[in-house]
Structure formats: C-alpha cells, structure tokens
Amino acid sequence: MNKAFLKKYLPEIIGTLLGAVGGYIYWKFVGCVSGTCTIKSNWYLMVPWAAVLGFLAGSVAGDIIRKRKKPAGSGEN
C-alpha cells in the first residue's frame, strides 16, 4: 500500500480497527453468558461484525471530511 491510499482511506481504516477492538472488548466484558446469542457468544463472530460497523462509521466520517476539504470552485456538485 502506498501513502496516498493510506491517506485517502485513513478514516475507514481507523474505523475498522476501532470497531474490531471494540467488538472484542464488548464480547469479553458484556457478551452473552448463556451462549444462546448467535453473534455475541463467540468472539470470532463479534469481532468481524463490529469491524464492519466500524468501517461503515469510518466511511461516513471520511465522506464528511473529504467534502469539507473539497475546494469551492472544483466544478463538481
């Protein structure tokens, strides 16, 4: 990966990583004790699910950041 790619997609990357870590922490401390919850009872299901949610949140944040940085006279709407 080059620096331009990382700079362009930094919010999505950070969101994905924070989501994955948050999913693991949620599973570890809250989770589902009985084991009947499909997603929350297994870390290997909770972490990817939370990573996807983190990516989506990072994508929304990245879109907002990129729109603010766009020059006013760029000609695109």
VMD Tcl script that builds the backbone (N, CA, C; Angstrom):
set m [mol new atoms 231]
animate dup $m
set s [atomselect $m all]
$s set {name element resname resid chain x y z} {
  {N N MET 1 A 0.842 -1.184 0.000}
  {CA C MET 1 A 0.000 0.000 0.000}
  {C C MET 1 A 0.880 1.236 0.000}
  {N N ASN 2 A 0.454 2.199 -0.749}
  {CA C ASN 2 A 1.237 3.425 -0.777}
  {C C ASN 2 A 0.631 4.481 0.149}
  {N N LYS 3 A 1.359 5.555 0.337}
  {CA C LYS 3 A 0.948 6.590 1.278}
  {C C LYS 3 A -0.319 7.303 0.835}
  {N N ALA 4 A -0.506 7.471 -0.473}
  {CA C ALA 4 A -1.708 8.151 -0.959}
  {C C ALA 4 A -2.962 7.345 -0.625}
  {N N PHE 5 A -2.879 6.026 -0.766}
  {CA C PHE 5 A -4.010 5.163 -0.429}
  {C C PHE 5 A -4.334 5.258 1.057}
  {N N LEU 6 A -3.293 5.175 1.886}
  {CA C LEU 6 A -3.497 5.255 3.331}
  {C C LEU 6 A -4.078 6.601 3.748}
  {N N LYS 7 A -3.590 7.672 3.135}
  {CA C LYS 7 A -4.093 8.997 3.480}
  {C C LYS 7 A -5.549 9.167 3.047}
  {N N LYS 8 A -5.886 8.623 1.886}
  {CA C LYS 8 A -7.249 8.765 1.368}
  {C C LYS 8 A -8.251 7.974 2.207}
  {N N TYR 9 A -7.880 6.780 2.624}
  {CA C TYR 9 A -8.810 5.905 3.332}
  {C C TYR 9 A -8.505 5.766 4.821}
  {N N LEU 10 A -7.837 6.726 5.404}
  {CA C LEU 10 A -7.480 6.672 6.818}
  {C C LEU 10 A -8.706 6.582 7.737}
  {N N PRO 11 A -9.775 7.354 7.519}
  {CA C PRO 11 A -10.943 7.214 8.406}
  {C C PRO 11 A -11.552 5.809 8.369}
  {N N GLU 12 A -11.597 5.190 7.186}
  {CA C GLU 12 A -12.148 3.850 7.080}
  {C C GLU 12 A -11.260 2.825 7.783}
  {N N ILE 13 A -9.947 2.979 7.655}
  {CA C ILE 13 A -9.016 2.055 8.296}
  {C C ILE 13 A -9.103 2.182 9.811}
  {N N ILE 14 A -9.108 3.411 10.303}
  {CA C ILE 14 A -9.203 3.635 11.743}
  {C C ILE 14 A -10.537 3.123 12.280}
  {N N GLY 15 A -11.620 3.391 11.551}
  {CA C GLY 15 A -12.937 2.912 11.979}
  {C C GLY 15 A -13.004 1.399 12.055}
  {N N THR 16 A -12.403 0.731 11.082}
  {CA C THR 16 A -12.399 -0.733 11.070}
  {C C THR 16 A -11.622 -1.289 12.257}
  {N N LEU 17 A -10.451 -0.716 12.507}
  {CA C LEU 17 A -9.636 -1.191 13.634}
  {C C LEU 17 A -10.313 -0.925 14.974}
  {N N LEU 18 A -10.877 0.267 15.134}
  {CA C LEU 18 A -11.576 0.574 16.383}
  {C C LEU 18 A -12.807 -0.308 16.562}
  {N N GLY 19 A -13.504 -0.585 15.469}
  {CA C GLY 19 A -14.657 -1.466 15.549}
  {C C GLY 19 A -14.267 -2.870 15.972}
  {N N ALA 20 A -13.180 -3.391 15.404}
  {CA C ALA 20 A -12.729 -4.734 15.760}
  {C C ALA 20 A -12.316 -4.808 17.229}
  {N N VAL 21 A -11.563 -3.822 17.680}
  {CA C VAL 21 A -11.146 -3.797 19.087}
  {C C VAL 21 A -12.360 -3.633 19.991}
  {N N GLY 22 A -13.266 -2.744 19.604}
  {CA C GLY 22 A -14.486 -2.553 20.387}
  {C C GLY 22 A -15.346 -3.801 20.437}
  {N N GLY 23 A -15.415 -4.540 19.340}
  {CA C GLY 23 A -16.167 -5.780 19.319}
  {C C GLY 23 A -15.577 -6.828 20.249}
  {N N TYR 24 A -14.260 -6.912 20.279}
  {CA C TYR 24 A -13.620 -7.857 21.182}
  {C C TYR 24 A -13.856 -7.469 22.637}
  {N N ILE 25 A -13.715 -6.185 22.924}
  {CA C ILE 25 A -13.933 -5.715 24.300}
  {C C ILE 25 A -15.387 -5.952 24.710}
  {N N TYR 26 A -16.310 -5.697 23.797}
  {CA C TYR 26 A -17.722 -5.935 24.093}
  {C C TYR 26 A -17.971 -7.421 24.371}
  {N N TRP 27 A -17.397 -8.289 23.543}
  {CA C TRP 27 A -17.562 -9.728 23.748}
  {C C TRP 27 A -16.971 -10.152 25.086}
  {N N LYS 28 A -15.795 -9.617 25.415}
  {CA C LYS 28 A -15.087 -10.024 26.624}
  {C C LYS 28 A -15.822 -9.611 27.895}
  {N N PHE 29 A -16.344 -8.388 27.939}
  {CA C PHE 29 A -16.902 -7.867 29.178}
  {C C PHE 29 A -18.428 -7.879 29.240}
  {N N VAL 30 A -19.115 -7.872 28.106}
  {CA C VAL 30 A -20.580 -7.881 28.112}
  {C C VAL 30 A -21.062 -9.227 27.581}
  {N N GLY 31 A -20.807 -9.466 26.302}
  {CA C GLY 31 A -21.083 -10.746 25.666}
  {C C GLY 31 A -22.419 -11.379 25.986}
  {N N CYS 32 A -22.441 -12.690 25.922}
  {CA C CYS 32 A -23.645 -13.470 26.175}
  {C C CYS 32 A -23.233 -14.702 26.968}
  {N N VAL 33 A -23.527 -14.701 28.235}
  {CA C VAL 33 A -23.069 -15.754 29.130}
  {C C VAL 33 A -23.722 -17.095 28.802}
  {N N SER 34 A -24.988 -17.079 28.444}
  {CA C SER 34 A -25.709 -18.333 28.229}
  {C C SER 34 A -25.276 -19.057 26.961}
  {N N GLY 35 A -24.698 -18.332 25.987}
  {CA C GLY 35 A -24.266 -18.951 24.745}
  {C C GLY 35 A -25.366 -19.068 23.711}
  {N N THR 36 A -26.542 -18.540 24.004}
  {CA C THR 36 A -27.656 -18.632 23.055}
  {C C THR 36 A -27.678 -17.487 22.061}
  {N N CYS 37 A -26.907 -16.456 22.305}
  {CA C CYS 37 A -26.844 -15.321 21.377}
  {C C CYS 37 A -25.889 -15.692 20.240}
  {N N THR 38 A -26.365 -15.622 19.019}
  {CA C THR 38 A -25.565 -16.085 17.889}
  {C C THR 38 A -24.288 -15.280 17.710}
  {N N ILE 39 A -24.398 -13.979 17.694}
  {CA C ILE 39 A -23.229 -13.143 17.403}
  {C C ILE 39 A -22.407 -12.871 18.649}
  {N N LYS 40 A -23.038 -12.498 19.733}
  {CA C LYS 40 A -22.313 -12.049 20.918}
  {C C LYS 40 A -21.667 -13.164 21.725}
  {N N SER 41 A -22.019 -14.424 21.467}
  {CA C SER 41 A -21.455 -15.502 22.289}
  {C C SER 41 A -20.076 -15.951 21.807}
  {N N ASN 42 A -19.690 -15.643 20.575}
  {CA C ASN 42 A -18.401 -16.062 20.028}
  {C C ASN 42 A -17.600 -14.847 19.588}
  {N N TRP 43 A -16.335 -14.792 20.012}
  {CA C TRP 43 A -15.504 -13.641 19.632}
  {C C TRP 43 A -15.269 -13.612 18.139}
  {N N TYR 44 A -15.151 -14.780 17.491}
  {CA C TYR 44 A -14.858 -14.824 16.062}
  {C C TYR 44 A -16.054 -14.419 15.200}
  {N N LEU 45 A -17.214 -14.240 15.784}
  {CA C LEU 45 A -18.349 -13.657 15.073}
  {C C LEU 45 A -18.529 -12.181 15.445}
  {N N MET 46 A -18.252 -11.859 16.685}
  {CA C MET 46 A -18.463 -10.488 17.163}
  {C C MET 46 A -17.435 -9.517 16.589}
  {N N VAL 47 A -16.183 -9.928 16.509}
  {CA C VAL 47 A -15.129 -9.026 16.039}
  {C C VAL 47 A -15.340 -8.609 14.581}
  {N N PRO 48 A -15.576 -9.523 13.636}
  {CA C PRO 48 A -15.811 -9.072 12.252}
  {C C PRO 48 A -17.079 -8.235 12.110}
  {N N TRP 49 A -18.120 -8.592 12.846}
  {CA C TRP 49 A -19.363 -7.825 12.787}
  {C C TRP 49 A -19.117 -6.387 13.245}
  {N N ALA 50 A -18.420 -6.216 14.335}
  {CA C ALA 50 A -18.117 -4.879 14.843}
  {C C ALA 50 A -17.147 -4.154 13.915}
  {N N ALA 51 A -16.227 -4.882 13.271}
  {CA C ALA 51 A -15.299 -4.256 12.327}
  {C C ALA 51 A -16.053 -3.693 11.124}
  {N N VAL 52 A -17.055 -4.415 10.645}
  {CA C VAL 52 A -17.877 -3.912 9.531}
  {C C VAL 52 A -18.626 -2.660 9.954}
  {N N LEU 53 A -19.187 -2.653 11.143}
  {CA C LEU 53 A -19.875 -1.455 11.633}
  {C C LEU 53 A -18.898 -0.292 11.794}
  {N N GLY 54 A -17.696 -0.572 12.258}
  {CA C GLY 54 A -16.673 0.461 12.372}
  {C C GLY 54 A -16.265 1.005 11.015}
  {N N PHE 55 A -16.176 0.112 10.012}
  {CA C PHE 55 A -15.861 0.558 8.658}
  {C C PHE 55 A -16.954 1.481 8.130}
  {N N LEU 56 A -18.205 1.126 8.352}
  {CA C LEU 56 A -19.310 1.970 7.877}
  {C C LEU 56 A -19.287 3.340 8.550}
  {N N ALA 57 A -19.033 3.371 9.844}
  {CA C ALA 57 A -18.933 4.650 10.550}
  {C C ALA 57 A -17.738 5.459 10.041}
  {N N GLY 58 A -16.624 4.796 9.800}
  {CA C GLY 58 A -15.451 5.479 9.253}
  {C C GLY 58 A -15.689 5.979 7.843}
  {N N SER 59 A -16.477 5.244 7.075}
  {CA C SER 59 A -16.806 5.663 5.714}
  {C C SER 59 A -17.649 6.939 5.719}
  {N N VAL 60 A -18.608 6.989 6.617}
  {CA C VAL 60 A -19.428 8.202 6.732}
  {C C VAL 60 A -18.554 9.377 7.159}
  {N N ALA 61 A -17.702 9.166 8.140}
  {CA C ALA 61 A -16.801 10.228 8.600}
  {C C ALA 61 A -15.852 10.654 7.488}
  {N N GLY 62 A -15.335 9.692 6.729}
  {CA C GLY 62 A -14.430 10.008 5.622}
  {C C GLY 62 A -15.110 10.820 4.540}
  {N N ASP 63 A -16.362 10.493 4.228}
  {CA C ASP 63 A -17.112 11.274 3.239}
  {C C ASP 63 A -17.294 12.715 3.696}
  {N N ILE 64 A -17.619 12.895 4.969}
  {CA C ILE 64 A -17.794 14.247 5.505}
  {C C ILE 64 A -16.483 15.019 5.450}
  {N N ILE 65 A -15.388 14.377 5.828}
  {CA C ILE 65 A -14.075 15.035 5.813}
  {C C ILE 65 A -13.677 15.408 4.391}
  {N N ARG 66 A -13.865 14.485 3.451}
  {CA C ARG 66 A -13.485 14.760 2.067}
  {C C ARG 66 A -14.335 15.873 1.450}
  {N N LYS 67 A -15.606 15.962 1.809}
  {CA C LYS 67 A -16.456 17.033 1.282}
  {C C LYS 67 A -16.024 18.387 1.820}
  {N N ARG 68 A -15.584 18.431 3.069}
  {CA C ARG 68 A -15.133 19.696 3.651}
  {C C ARG 68 A -13.820 20.163 3.036}
  {N N LYS 69 A -12.972 19.227 2.632}
  {CA C LYS 69 A -11.674 19.590 2.066}
  {C C LYS 69 A -11.761 19.947 0.592}
  {N N LYS 70 A -12.883 19.631 -0.062}
  {CA C LYS 70 A -13.015 19.891 -1.498}
  {C C LYS 70 A -13.021 21.407 -1.731}
  {N N PRO 71 A -12.233 21.888 -2.691}
  {CA C PRO 71 A -12.213 23.324 -2.968}
  {C C PRO 71 A -13.575 23.795 -3.493}
  {N N ALA 72 A -13.902 25.043 -3.193}
  {CA C ALA 72 A -15.213 25.588 -3.552}
  {C C ALA 72 A -15.410 25.671 -5.058}
  {N N GLY 73 A -14.399 25.935 -5.832}
  {CA C GLY 73 A -14.531 26.098 -7.271}
  {C C GLY 73 A -14.163 24.879 -8.066}
  {N N SER 74 A -14.365 23.677 -7.526}
  {CA C SER 74 A -13.927 22.467 -8.236}
  {C C SER 74 A -14.841 22.101 -9.398}
  {N N GLY 75 A -16.073 22.620 -9.431}
  {CA C GLY 75 A -16.971 22.352 -10.547}
  {C C GLY 75 A -17.824 21.121 -10.361}
  {N N GLU 76 A -17.591 20.347 -9.310}
  {CA C GLU 76 A -18.403 19.159 -9.046}
  {C C GLU 76 A -19.432 19.484 -7.974}
  {N N ASN 77 A -20.573 18.849 -8.081}
  {CA C ASN 77 A -21.626 19.073 -7.071}
  {C C ASN 77 A -21.680 17.957 -6.095}
}
mol reanalyze $m
mol bondsrecalc $m
mol representation Tube
mol addrep $m
